Amino acid sequence: MKKKFQTKEEFKTEFERRIIEKYGRSIEQAHKTEKYMVLGEMIRDYVGVNWKETKETVAGNGEKQMYYFSMEFLIGRLLTSNLMNLGIYDIVKEGLQDFHIDINEIEDLESDAGLGNGGLGRLAACFLDSLASLNLVGHGNCIRYEYGLFRQRIENHEQTEYPDMWLKLGNVWEVRKPKHAIEVKFGGHIEMYMDEHGKTKVNHMPEQVIRAVPYDVPVIGRDTKVTNTLRLWSAEAADSVINNDFASYMDDVKAICMNVYPDDSTEKGKLLRIKQEYFFVAAGLAQIIKAHLRVYPSLDNLAEKVCIQLNDTHPVLAIPELMRILMDDYAYEWDDAWNIVTNVISYTNHTVLAEALEKWPISYIQQLLPRVYMIIEEIHRRFEFALDHQYNRPDIKYSVAILKEGQVHMANLAIVGSHHVNGVAGLHTEILKNDVFKSFYEIMPEKFSNKTNGITHRRWLLYSNPQLTHLLDETIGKDYQTHPEQLEKLMAHVDDPMLQAKFMDVKRQRKQILADYIKETLQIEVDVNSIFDVQAKRLHAYKRQLLNVLHIIYLYQKMKKDPNFRIYPRTFIFAAKAAPAYTFAKQVIKLINCIADVVNNDPQIAPYMKVVFIPNYGVSIAEILMNAADVSEQISTAGKEASGTGNMKFMMNGAITLGTLDGANVEIVERVGYENAEIFGLRADDVALLKRENVYSVWNVYNRDPEIKAVVEALIDGTFSPEKEDFRLVYNELMFKNDEYLLLADFDAYKHAQTRVQERYQDKAGWAKMCLINIAKSGFFSSDRTIKQYADEIWNIQPIEVK
């Protein structure tokens, strides 16, 4: 067994030996990528003992395990967090220093893992970190994407997409496990026959078989030996190629792991999405079953030893697939299989947007997954029977149907086939119960609960913001590092003028780090004494980046028109990717960059206002962006954002929430008080009433307010682009869809909220106190708290001790 290094000298000896053995070079001759690869492998080997011991403890004690099925895991870079969690960061840093190697240079070589898109994937990564750190056995199950979403560049003010080649150096953390490969079957037809006992047997004769090969990444908790697994499935050619067209077959194999969320606006794209979803679900379930049967004689106790959490609708095919395995491969009767499935699986909903609740054409599921479709059909039929005879509610059949309008409604299948359904913020869960899934809630209220999202304070505070961590350590001690709820102790110190001054100094240091990054990346000078106002999230109409933009146009116009009107210096910072096929979102990105060009180069305006768009937003950029913000823009239309976790990261690093009462903003304000945030605009009930009564007219707002009219006209009058039609699409979305997300309805309230932010910022002591209160109250939003609630109330798993 490889020996762990315990001291700096042991580390140096081992590091030097490995460089020589692997690359036949001295440390001085070795390239920095070689040093990075060796260091990563050393850490992976270091944790290998704990990994083995965890697996043996689980099997030996018959522990229940949780598997988190998610289409994405945005784990970010792992080198720093793994070293920190293992408690060996300083040993390694000092050892490398002796070789004249800067650890920061090595850290910068690691790519963000291209395993996702946004909040859904970042949440999954936080959950993995919390599970291991809390000594809970919980693993991830996902696809090993060859390329990330895309690498975003801004060229001629527009988003351009380039391949995100995150694996160009390989993935130093993964271990390929070919002996655990699974064959996943697609297409073909079903043969059914009766065996000698009169039992129906099913044979799936596939058109195509693709081999799923697992790559395992250790998930390392902080100060614990418990080491879980993130299993990533890669598609490879199977031994027997049933389809004769080999080139076409290989294209199909490669497409599965090419990248996350292929464009599904075409038939080809939809079929690929379904294949991806089934691929990682079928492989993951097959492996769970095999592992279970290595320890137990049958699958009768599967629900006592295994639980599976479906992260959104993407993995919902797990429900019919587990039924298929139990019935076809292990001869379970329907009722017994259904009892196991519904006690194993639970479902997290992440959206109230109808377009995000997946619906797949029945014909596609039939074509790709003939046996799975038969089972979905039977689940649908039996549920309809239950509505008539068990629930006495035939009146809701249509609203809760799994199959309707020629489509499979995945969210409805998820609710019917799970023992638990949860939303991810208090307001979100209430909307699910009272609106989106109202009919389901009426007949099965016991299934529904709320689990407000959280973030791992280890990555988003302790590791990414050492300056603030040091200040907190000297103010309240270090207990909060393992018990984040103890950040509350800071409340006893928020009025201390010395602490307030120290906090503002820490914030200024973090702003300087971001300012340096902006200068280096974009050649834009920003004033660290200005208010850093940040909106960093996926670009989507309901998230209302456009409202922020319209307000910037308003300020620009007012300062140009009135030489006596000047604002307190403000730096508006945006970071966002738009889906490649989402034209409106891409136009908003272009608009932001065109406005930045005009504003930043106007000598009258630039001293007071700068606009910055940071390209290629991802975890690593978030780590320097979120702790530099003074203002956290969380301005989605009330009732549209499920939770948000960016709001929590900003809060934990001492930024003030400027937002609507939406998602987890509601719970943030409940904790910090309205006086320590800036809340504006329509509430979710107001929005629902406006929609229901159909009384809102965007043209009325536009025509009665000359300021709003001037702002909107600037989109098409050539102010920000010589081509007047450049932003016609944005104008049309706003004005000819009756301002679907109510930007102009909230414009005045938003404008006044921004004015109040500016006034409050000028009282430095008062501002610092607000920020400190936000930090003190942020412990609740640790994913440790979220995971404890899941573990106790849904998964029924207990902490383990690895000897």
C-alpha positions in Angstrom: 0.0 0.0 0.0 1.3 3.5 -0.9 2.6 5.3 2.1 1.0 8.6 3.1 3.3 11.6 3.7 3.0 13.2 7.1 5.7 15.9 7.0 7.1 18.4 4.5 10.3 16.3 4.1 8.3 13.1 3.4 6.2 15.0 0.8 9.3 16.4 -0.9 11.0 13.0 -1.1 7.9 11.3 -2.5 7.2 14.2 -5.0 10.7 14.1 -6.3 10.8 10.4 -6.6 7.5 10.4 -8.6 8.6 13.1 -11.0 11.7 11.1 -11.8 9.9 7.8 -12.1 7.0 9.0 -14.2 8.7 11.5 -16.5 12.5 10.6 -16.3 13.3 14.2 -15.4 14.5 16.2 -12.4 12.1 18.6 -10.8 14.0 21.5 -12.4 13.6 20.0 -15.8 9.9 19.0 -15.4 7.2 21.1 -17.0 4.7 22.7 -14.7 1.9 20.5 -16.1 4.0 17.4 -15.1 4.3 18.8 -11.6 0.5 19.4 -11.5 -0.2 15.8 -12.7 2.1 14.2 -10.2 0.8 16.4 -7.3 -2.8 15.4 -8.2 -1.9 11.7 -8.3 -0.2 12.0 -5.0 -3.2 13.5 -3.3 -5.5 10.9 -5.0 -3.3 8.1 -3.7 -3.1 9.8 -0.3 -6.8 9.5 0.0 -7.0 6.0 -1.5 -6.6 4.4 1.9 -9.6 6.3 3.3 -11.6 5.5 0.2 -11.0 1.8 0.7 -11.7 1.9 4.4 -15.0 3.8 3.8 -16.2 1.1 1.3 -15.3 -1.7 3.7 -17.0 0.1 6.7 -20.2 0.5 4.7 -20.3 -3.1 3.5 -19.2 -4.5 6.9 -21.8 -2.5 8.9 -24.6 -2.8 6.4 -24.9 1.0 6.2 -27.6 2.6 4.1 -26.2 4.6 1.2 -27.6 7.5 -0.8 -27.0 8.0 -4.5 -27.5 11.5 -6.0 -28.5 11.2 -9.6 -27.9 14.5 -11.3 -27.3 15.6 -14.9 -24.6 17.9 -13.7 -22.0 18.3 -10.9 -20.2 21.7 -11.1 -17.4 20.6 -8.7 -15.0 23.4 -9.9 -11.2 22.9 -9.2 -10.5 20.2 -6.6 -6.7 20.6 -5.9 -7.1 23.4 -3.3 -10.2 22.1 -1.6 -8.9 18.5 -1.4 -5.6 19.7 0.2 -7.6 21.9 2.6 -10.1 19.2 3.5 -7.3 16.7 4.1 -5.5 19.3 6.3 -2.2 19.1 4.3 -2.3 22.3 2.3 0.5 24.0 4.3 2.7 20.9 4.2 2.4 20.8 0.4 2.7 24.5 -0.1 5.9 24.7 1.9 7.3 21.6 0.3 6.8 23.0 -3.1 8.2 26.3 -2.0 11.5 24.5 -1.2 11.6 23.5 -4.8 10.9 27.1 -5.9 7.4 26.1 -7.1 4.5 28.5 -6.4 1.4 26.4 -5.4 -0.8 29.1 -6.9 0.7 28.5 -10.3 0.0 24.8 -10.0 -3.5 25.5 -8.9 -4.2 27.7 -11.9 -3.4 24.8 -14.3 -6.5 22.9 -13.2 -9.5 23.4 -15.3 -13.0 23.8 -13.9 -14.6 20.3 -14.5 -17.0 20.7 -17.4 -19.7 18.7 -15.8 -22.6 21.2 -15.9 -24.2 24.5 -16.6 -25.3 26.4 -13.5 -27.0 26.4 -10.1 -28.3 22.8 -10.4 -24.8 21.4 -10.8 -23.2 23.7 -8.3 -25.8 22.6 -5.7 -25.0 19.0 -6.4 -21.3 19.7 -5.8 -22.0 21.4 -2.5 -24.2 18.5 -1.4 -21.3 16.0 -2.1 -18.9 18.2 -0.1 -21.4 18.3 2.8 -22.2 14.6 2.8 -18.6 13.6 3.1 -17.8 16.3 5.7 -20.8 15.2 7.8 -19.6 11.5 7.7 -22.7 10.5 5.6 -22.4 7.9 2.8 -23.7 9.6 -0.3 -22.4 9.3 -3.9 -22.9 11.2 -7.1 -23.9 9.6 -10.4 -23.5 11.6 -13.7 -22.0 11.5 -17.2 -18.3 12.1 -17.9 -18.8 14.9 -20.5 -15.9 15.3 -22.9 -16.5 19.0 -23.1 -18.1 21.5 -20.8 -21.1 23.6 -21.7 -18.8 25.9 -23.8 -16.0 28.4 -23.4 -17.5 31.8 -23.8 -15.7 34.7 -25.5 -17.0 38.1 -26.4 -16.1 39.0 -29.9 -17.6 42.2 -31.6 -19.6 42.6 -28.4 -21.3 39.2 -28.9 -21.1 35.8 -27.2 -19.2 33.3 -29.2 -18.9 29.6 -28.2 -15.7 27.6 -28.2 -15.2 24.0 -27.0 -14.5 23.8 -23.3 -11.7 21.3 -23.5 -11.5 20.7 -19.7 -9.9 17.2 -20.2 -6.9 18.4 -22.2 -4.6 17.5 -19.3 -6.8 14.5 -18.5 -8.6 14.4 -15.1 -6.0 13.7 -12.5 -8.7 12.8 -9.9 -10.5 10.0 -11.7 -9.9 6.3 -11.7 -11.1 4.3 -14.7 -13.0 1.1 -13.7 -13.4 -0.9 -16.9 -14.3 -4.1 -15.0 -17.4 -2.4 -13.7 -18.7 -1.4 -17.3 -22.4 -1.8 -18.0 -24.1 -2.5 -21.4 -26.9 0.0 -22.0 -29.5 -1.0 -24.6 -31.4 1.2 -27.0 -34.1 0.7 -29.7 -35.0 -2.6 -31.2 -38.1 -4.6 -30.2 -39.5 -6.7 -27.3 -40.2 -10.4 -27.3 -42.5 -11.8 -24.7 -43.2 -15.4 -23.9 -44.6 -17.7 -21.1 -42.1 -19.8 -19.1 -42.9 -23.3 -17.8 -44.3 -21.8 -14.6 -46.8 -19.7 -16.5 -44.8 -16.5 -15.8 -44.4 -13.9 -18.5 -40.8 -13.4 -19.6 -39.5 -10.4 -21.5 -36.6 -10.2 -23.9 -35.4 -6.9 -25.2 -33.8 -7.3 -28.6 -31.9 -4.0 -28.9 -30.9 -2.2 -32.1 -27.9 -0.7 -30.4 -25.8 -1.4 -27.3 -23.4 1.1 -25.8 -20.9 0.3 -23.1 -20.9 2.6 -20.1 -17.5 2.7 -18.4 -17.3 4.3 -14.9 -14.7 6.8 -13.9 -14.6 7.3 -10.1 -13.6 10.5 -8.4 -13.1 10.5 -4.7 -15.2 13.0 -2.7 -13.1 14.1 0.2 -14.7 15.6 3.4 -13.1 18.0 5.7 -11.3 16.5 8.7 -12.8 13.1 8.2 -11.7 9.7 6.8 -15.1 9.3 5.1 -14.5 9.4 1.4 -17.5 9.0 -1.0 -17.5 8.6 -4.8 -18.6 10.7 -7.7 -19.2 8.2 -10.5 -19.0 9.5 -14.0 -20.1 7.3 -16.9 -18.3 7.4 -20.2 -19.7 5.9 -23.4 -17.6 3.4 -25.4 -18.3 1.0 -28.2 -19.7 -2.3 -27.0 -18.1 -5.6 -28.0 -20.9 -6.6 -30.3 -22.0 -3.8 -32.7 -25.5 -4.8 -33.6 -26.0 -1.8 -36.0 -24.1 -2.6 -39.2 -23.3 1.0 -40.0 -20.1 1.3 -37.9 -19.3 4.9 -38.6 -22.9 6.0 -37.7 -22.7 3.8 -34.5 -19.4 5.4 -33.4 -21.0 8.9 -34.0 -23.8 7.9 -31.7 -21.4 6.6 -29.0 -19.4 9.8 -29.1 -22.5 12.1 -29.0 -23.6 10.7 -25.6 -20.7 12.2 -23.7 -19.9 15.1 -26.0 -21.4 17.8 -23.8 -24.1 18.7 -21.3 -27.5 19.8 -22.6 -27.3 19.4 -26.4 -29.7 21.7 -28.2 -33.1 20.0 -28.0 -34.9 22.3 -30.5 -34.6 19.5 -33.1 -35.7 15.9 -33.2 -32.1 14.7 -33.2 -31.3 16.9 -30.2 -34.3 15.5 -28.2 -33.4 11.9 -29.0 -29.9 12.6 -27.9 -31.1 14.2 -24.6 -33.2 11.1 -23.9 -30.3 8.8 -24.7 -28.0 10.7 -22.3 -30.6 10.6 -19.5 -31.2 6.9 -19.9 -27.5 6.1 -20.3 -26.4 7.4 -16.9 -29.5 6.3 -15.1 -29.4 2.7 -16.5 -25.7 2.4 -15.8 -26.0 3.8 -12.3 -28.9 1.5 -11.3 -27.2 -1.6 -12.7 -24.1 -0.8 -10.7 -26.1 -0.2 -7.5 -27.9 -3.5 -7.9 -24.6 -5.4 -8.5 -23.0 -3.7 -5.4 -26.1 -4.5 -3.3 -26.0 -8.2 -4.3 -22.4 -8.5 -3.4 -23.4 -7.9 0.2 -27.0 -9.1 0.5 -28.7 -12.3 -0.8 -31.6 -10.6 -2.5 -33.1 -7.2 -3.5 -35.9 -7.5 -1.0 -34.1 -5.1 1.4 -33.0 -2.7 -1.3 -35.1 0.2 0.1 -33.6 -0.3 3.5 -30.0 -0.1 2.2 -30.2 2.3 -0.8 -31.9 5.6 -1.5 -31.8 7.5 -4.7 -32.4 11.3 -5.0 -33.4 12.5 -8.4 -32.0 16.0 -8.9 -34.7 17.5 -11.1 -36.5 15.7 -13.9 -33.4 14.6 -16.0 -32.9 11.3 -14.1 -36.7 10.4 -13.8 -36.3 7.4 -16.1 -34.7 5.7 -13.0 -38.3 4.9 -11.9 -39.4 2.7 -14.9 -35.8 1.4 -15.3 -35.7 0.1 -11.7 -39.1 -1.5 -12.3 -37.7 -3.1 -15.4 -34.7 -4.5 -13.6 -36.7 -5.9 -10.7 -39.4 -7.5 -12.9 -37.5 -8.6 -16.0 -34.1 -9.5 -14.4 -35.1 -10.6 -10.9 -38.7 -11.9 -11.5 -40.5 -9.6 -9.0 -44.2 -9.1 -9.3 -45.5 -5.6 -10.1 -46.7 -4.7 -6.7 -43.6 -5.9 -4.9 -41.3 -4.1 -7.4 -43.4 -0.9 -7.1 -43.2 -1.0 -3.4 -39.4 -1.2 -3.6 -39.1 1.5 -6.2 -41.3 4.0 -4.5 -39.4 3.5 -1.2 -36.0 3.9 -2.9 -36.6 7.0 -5.0 -37.3 10.6 -4.1 -37.5 13.7 -6.3 -36.3 17.3 -6.0 -38.1 19.8 -8.1 -36.1 22.9 -9.1 -38.5 24.9 -11.2 -41.9 26.3 -11.5 -41.4 27.2 -15.2 -43.6 25.0 -17.4 -41.0 24.8 -20.2 -38.4 23.4 -17.7 -40.6 20.5 -16.6 -39.4 18.0 -19.2 -41.9 16.5 -21.6 -40.8 14.0 -24.2 -42.7 12.8 -27.2 -44.2 9.3 -26.6 -42.9 8.2 -30.0 -39.3 9.0 -29.0 -39.4 7.0 -25.8 -41.1 4.1 -27.6 -38.4 4.2 -30.3 -35.4 4.4 -28.0 -36.6 2.5 -24.9 -39.4 0.1 -25.9 -39.5 -1.9 -22.7 -39.2 1.2 -20.5 -42.1 2.8 -22.3 -44.3 -0.3 -21.7 -43.7 0.2 -18.0 -44.4 3.9 -18.1 -47.7 3.1 -19.8 -48.6 0.6 -17.1 -47.6 3.1 -14.3 -49.9 5.6 -16.0 -52.8 3.1 -16.3 -52.5 2.0 -12.7 -52.4 5.6 -11.4 -55.5 6.4 -13.4 -57.2 3.4 -11.8 -56.1 4.6 -8.3 -57.5 8.1 -9.0 -60.9 6.5 -9.6 -60.9 3.8 -6.9 -58.4 4.9 -4.2 -58.5 8.7 -4.2 -62.0 9.2 -5.6 -60.7 12.0 -7.7 -61.4 11.3 -11.4 -61.8 15.0 -11.9 -58.0 15.6 -11.7 -57.0 12.9 -14.1 -56.0 15.2 -16.9 -53.9 17.6 -14.7 -51.9 14.7 -13.1 -51.6 12.5 -16.2 -48.2 11.0 -17.0 -49.2 10.4 -20.6 -51.2 13.2 -22.4 -51.0 15.2 -25.6 -48.7 12.7 -27.1 -46.0 13.3 -24.5 -44.5 11.7 -21.4 -44.7 14.2 -18.5 -41.6 13.5 -16.6 -42.4 15.6 -13.5 -45.7 13.8 -13.1 -44.0 10.4 -13.4 -41.5 11.6 -10.8 -44.2 12.4 -8.3 -46.1 9.2 -8.8 -43.0 7.0 -8.5 -41.3 8.7 -5.5 -41.9 8.5 -1.8 -40.9 12.1 -1.3 -41.1 15.3 -3.4 -39.3 18.5 -2.2 -39.0 22.1 -3.3 -35.8 24.0 -2.6 -37.0 27.2 -0.9 -40.0 28.0 1.3 -41.8 30.1 -1.3 -41.0 27.7 -4.1 -42.5 24.7 -2.2 -45.6 26.7 -1.4 -46.0 27.5 -5.2 -45.6 23.8 -6.0 -48.2 22.8 -3.4 -50.7 25.6 -4.3 -50.2 25.9 -8.0 -47.8 23.8 -10.1 -48.6 20.5 -8.5 -51.8 21.5 -6.7 -53.8 18.4 -7.7 -51.0 16.0 -6.6 -50.8 17.9 -3.3 -54.5 17.5 -2.7 -54.3 13.7 -2.9 -50.9 13.0 -1.4 -49.9 15.9 0.8 -47.6 13.6 2.9 -45.2 13.4 0.0 -44.4 17.1 -0.1 -41.8 19.0 1.9 -39.4 21.8 1.7 -35.6 21.6 1.8 -34.2 25.1 1.4 -30.9 24.9 -0.6 -27.5 25.6 0.9 -23.9 26.2 -0.1 -20.7 24.6 1.2 -19.2 27.3 3.4 -15.9 25.5 3.1 -15.4 26.4 -0.5 -17.4 29.6 -0.6 -16.0 31.2 2.5 -13.1 29.4 4.1 -11.1 28.6 1.0 -12.1 31.3 -1.4 -12.0 34.2 1.0 -9.0 33.7 3.4 -9.0 37.4 4.4 -12.6 37.3 5.7 -12.0 33.9 7.3 -9.0 35.3 9.2 -11.1 38.2 10.4 -13.9 35.9 11.6 -11.4 33.6 13.3 -9.9 36.4 15.4 -13.4 37.8 16.2 -15.5 34.7 17.1 -13.0 31.8 17.1 -12.9 28.9 14.7 -15.9 26.8 15.8 -18.0 28.2 12.9 -15.7 26.4 10.5 -17.2 23.0 11.5 -20.5 24.4 12.8 -21.5 27.2 10.4 -24.6 28.1 12.4 -22.1 29.5 14.9 -21.5 32.5 12.6 -24.4 33.8 14.6 -21.8 34.7 17.3 -20.8 37.6 15.1 -24.0 39.4 16.1 -22.4 40.3 19.4 -19.8 42.3 17.5 -21.6 44.0 14.6 -21.6 47.4 16.4 -17.9 47.4 17.0 -16.4 50.3 15.0 -13.0 48.6 14.9 -14.5 45.4 13.4 -16.5 47.5 10.9 -13.3 49.2 9.7 -11.5 45.9 9.5 -14.3 44.4 7.5 -14.3 47.3 5.0 -10.6 46.8 4.6 -11.1 43.1 3.9 -13.8 43.9 1.4 -11.5 46.4 -0.3 -8.7 43.7 -0.6 -11.1 41.4 -2.2 -12.3 44.2 -4.6 -8.7 44.9 -5.5 -8.2 41.2 -6.5 -11.3 41.4 -8.7 -10.2 44.8 -10.1 -6.8 43.3 -11.0 -8.5 40.4 -12.8 -10.8 42.7 -14.7 -7.8 44.9 -15.8 -5.8 41.8 -16.8 -8.7 40.1 -18.7 -10.6 43.1 -20.2 -8.2 46.0 -19.9 -10.8 48.0 -18.0 -9.8 50.1 -15.0 -12.4 50.0 -12.2 -12.4 52.1 -9.0 -12.2 49.9 -5.9 -13.8 52.7 -4.0 -16.9 52.5 -6.1 -19.9 50.3 -5.3 -19.4 46.9 -6.8 -22.9 45.9 -8.0 -22.8 42.3 -9.3 -25.3 40.2 -11.2 -23.8 36.8 -11.9 -26.0 33.9 -13.0 -27.3 32.2 -16.1 -28.7 34.7 -18.6 -32.5 34.1 -18.8 -35.4 36.4 -19.3 -37.0 35.7 -15.9 -33.7 36.4 -14.1 -34.1 40.0 -15.5 -30.6 41.0 -16.3 -32.5 43.3 -18.7 -34.0 45.2 -15.8 -30.5 45.9 -14.5 -29.5 47.1 -18.0 -32.5 49.4 -18.4 -31.7 51.0 -15.1 -28.1 51.6 -16.3 -29.5 53.2 -19.5 -31.7 55.4 -17.3 -28.6 56.6 -15.2 -26.6 57.2 -18.4 -29.4 59.3 -20.0 -30.0 61.3 -16.8 -26.3 62.1 -16.3 -25.9 63.1 -20.0 -29.0 65.3 -19.9 -28.3 67.0 -16.5 -24.7 67.9 -15.8 -25.7 68.5 -12.1 -27.0 64.9 -11.7 -24.2 62.6 -10.7 -24.3 59.2 -8.9 -22.0 57.8 -6.2 -19.4 55.9 -8.3 -20.8 52.5 -9.3 -19.3 49.5 -11.1 -22.0 47.3 -12.6 -20.5 43.8 -13.1 -22.3 41.1 -15.1 -21.2 37.5 -15.6 -23.4 35.0 -17.5 -23.6 32.5 -20.2 -26.6 32.3 -22.6 -27.6 28.9 -24.1 -26.3 28.9 -27.7 -29.8 28.7 -29.2 -31.4 31.3 -26.9 -31.3 34.3 -29.2 -32.9 36.8 -26.7 -30.3 36.0 -24.0 -27.5 36.4 -26.5 -28.8 39.8 -27.6 -28.9 40.9 -24.0 -25.2 40.0 -23.6 -24.5 42.0 -26.8 -26.5 44.9 -25.4 -24.5 44.9 -22.1 -21.2 44.9 -24.0 -22.3 47.7 -26.3 -23.5 49.8 -23.4 -20.1 49.1 -21.6 -18.3 50.4 -24.7 -20.3 53.6 -24.7 -20.3 54.3 -21.0 -16.7 53.3 -20.2 -15.4 55.5 -23.0 -17.4 58.6 -22.2 -15.2 61.0 -20.2 -18.2 62.7 -18.6 -19.7 59.4 -17.4 -16.8 57.0 -16.8 -15.6 58.5 -13.5 -19.1 57.8 -12.0 -20.1 54.6 -13.8 -18.4 51.6 -15.4 -20.1 48.6 -16.9 -18.2 45.3 -17.0 -19.1 41.9 -18.6 -16.8 39.1 -17.4 -16.7 36.3 -19.9 -16.8 32.6 -19.4 -18.4 32.6 -16.0 -17.8 29.5 -14.0 -16.9 28.3 -10.5 -13.4 29.7 -10.5 -14.5 33.2 -11.6 -17.4 33.0 -9.0 -14.8 32.4 -6.3 -13.2 35.8 -6.9 -16.4 37.6 -7.9 -18.8 36.8 -5.1 -16.5 37.9 -2.3 -15.8 41.2 -3.9 -19.4 42.3 -4.3 -21.0 45.1 -2.3 -24.4 44.5 -3.8 -25.9 41.2 -4.8 -28.5 41.5 -7.6 -31.3 38.9 -7.1 -34.0 40.6 -9.2 -36.0 37.7 -10.8 -39.7 38.2 -11.3 -41.3 37.1 -8.0 -42.5 33.5 -8.1 -40.1 32.4 -10.9 -36.8 31.5 -9.2 -37.0 28.3 -7.3 -34.3 29.2 -4.8 -31.0 30.5 -6.0 -27.7 29.8 -4.3 -25.7 32.7 -5.6 -27.7 34.9 -3.2 -26.3 32.8 -0.3 -22.7 33.0 -1.5 -22.9 36.8 -1.8 -24.5 37.0 1.6 -21.9 34.8 3.3 -19.2 37.1 2.0 -20.8 40.3 3.2 -22.8 41.7 0.3 -26.3 43.2 0.6 -29.1 41.6 -1.3 -30.9 43.9 -3.7 -33.8 41.8 -4.8 -37.4 40.8 -5.1 -39.1 38.5 -2.6 -38.4 35.5 -4.7 -36.8 32.1 -4.1 -34.5 32.0 -1.0 -34.4 35.8 -0.9 -37.5 35.5 1.2 -35.7 33.4 3.8 -32.6 35.6 3.6 -34.7 38.7 4.5 -36.6 36.8 7.2 -33.2 36.2 8.9 -31.4 39.5 8.3 -34.5 41.8 8.5 -35.7 44.2 5.8 -33.4 46.9 7.2 -30.4 44.8 6.2 -31.3 44.1 2.6 -33.0 46.2 -0.1 -36.2 44.5 -1.2 -38.4 46.0 -4.0 -41.1 45.2 -6.4 -44.2 43.0 -6.9 -44.6 40.0 -4.6 -45.4 36.6 -6.0 -49.1 37.1 -5.1 -49.2 40.4 -6.9 -47.6 38.8 -10.0 -50.2 36.0 -10.0 -53.1 38.5 -9.6 -51.8 40.6 -12.5 -51.6 37.5 -14.7 -55.0 36.2 -13.6 -56.9 39.4 -14.0 -55.1 40.3 -17.2 -55.0 44.0 -16.3 -51.4 44.8 -17.0 -50.5 46.8 -20.2 -46.9 47.5 -21.0 -47.9 50.2 -23.4 -49.8 52.1 -20.7 -46.6 52.1 -18.5 -44.5 53.2 -21.5 -46.8 56.0 -22.6 -47.4 57.5 -19.2 -43.8 57.7 -18.1 -41.4 59.8 -20.3 -38.3 58.4 -18.5 -39.3 54.8 -19.1 -40.2 55.6 -22.7 -36.8 57.2 -23.3 -35.0 54.2 -21.8 -36.9 51.7 -23.9 -36.5 53.8 -27.1 -32.7 53.7 -26.5 -32.8 50.0 -27.5 -33.7 51.0 -31.1 -32.6 54.6 -31.6 -28.9 53.8 -32.3 -27.6 55.1 -28.9 -25.7 52.0 -28.2 -25.2 50.6 -31.7 -24.9 52.3 -35.1 -27.2 49.5 -36.4 -30.5 50.6 -35.0 -32.0 47.1 -35.5 -29.4 45.4 -33.4 -31.6 45.2 -30.3 -35.0 45.1 -32.1 -35.5 41.6 -30.7 -35.0 42.7 -27.1 -37.4 45.6 -27.7 -40.0 43.3 -29.3 -39.7 40.7 -26.4 -40.4 43.5 -24.0 -43.1 45.5 -25.8 -44.9 42.9 -27.9 -45.1 40.1 -25.4 -46.7 42.6 -22.9 -43.5 42.6 -20.7 -43.9 39.0 -19.7 -41.6 39.2 -16.8 -42.9 42.6 -15.6 -39.7 44.6 -15.9 -41.4 47.9 -16.5 -44.0 47.2 -13.8 -41.1 47.0 -11.3 -38.9 49.7 -12.9 -39.7 52.5 -10.6 -39.4 50.4 -7.4 -36.0 49.1 -8.7 -34.8 52.6 -9.4 -35.7 53.8 -5.9 -34.1 50.7 -4.3 -30.9 51.5 -6.2 -31.0 55.1 -4.9 -31.4 53.8 -1.4 -28.4 51.5 -1.8 -26.3 54.4 -2.9 -27.4 56.5 0.1 -26.7 53.7 2.5 -23.3 52.9 1.1 -22.1 56.4 2.0 -22.6 55.6 5.7 -19.6 53.3 5.9 -20.2 52.2 9.5 -23.8 51.5 8.8 -23.0 49.6 5.6 -20.3 47.5 7.4 -22.8 46.7 10.1 -25.4 45.5 7.5 -22.8 43.3 5.8 -21.7 41.8 9.1 -25.3 41.0 10.0 -25.7 39.3 6.7 -22.5 37.2 7.4 -23.7 36.4 10.9 -27.1 35.1 9.6 -25.7 33.2 6.7 -24.9 30.0 8.6 -28.4 28.7 8.1 -27.7 28.7 4.4 -24.9 26.1 4.7 -25.5 23.0 2.7 -24.6 21.1 5.9 -27.9 22.1 7.3 -29.7 21.2 4.1 -28.1 17.8 4.0 -28.9 17.0 7.6 -32.5 17.7 6.8 -32.5 15.4 3.8 -30.6 12.7 5.8 -33.1 12.8 8.7 -36.4 13.4 6.9 -36.1 11.8 3.5 -33.0 9.4 3.2 -32.9 8.0 6.7 -29.1 7.7 6.7 -26.8 8.0 9.6 -23.2 9.3 10.0 -20.6 6.5 10.0 -17.2 6.2 11.6 -14.3 5.0 9.5 -11.6 3.5 11.8 
